[in-house]
Amino acid sequence: MLANIGIPGLILILVIVLIIFGPKKLPEIGRAVGQTFKEFKSSTKDMIEDEDDEKQPAQNKTEQIEKETRN
């Protein structure tokens, strides 16, 4: 959906946002959006690391069982 916007569409969106919020609010909005993306990225990274931590003991246990059955 966003791939079809193009440069003219982005410029139009930016002009509309500038008209609605005004130039004084744009830095605050930009800061808030940036902070939101930063928190989202951090949360996603934490979730992936937690998932990897949960998988690791299971993989180690499986490898240990396989080694025991070979002997």
Phi, psi and omega in degrees: 000312181287340181291339183269002183288305180080177183294312180300324179293319178296319179297318178298316178298316179297321179294317179296317178297319179297319179293317183290311187264336181084160184290337181285331182272341184301317178298322178295318180294316178299318178297316180295318179295317179298318179294322178297314178296321179297315179294320179297316179297317179296316180295318179296317179298317178298319180295319180294318179295320178297319180295319178295321179296324179288325181286326186302310179298324179294320179293318179297320180294318178297316178297322179294318179296319179297320179295320181293323181287333178289327182279000000 
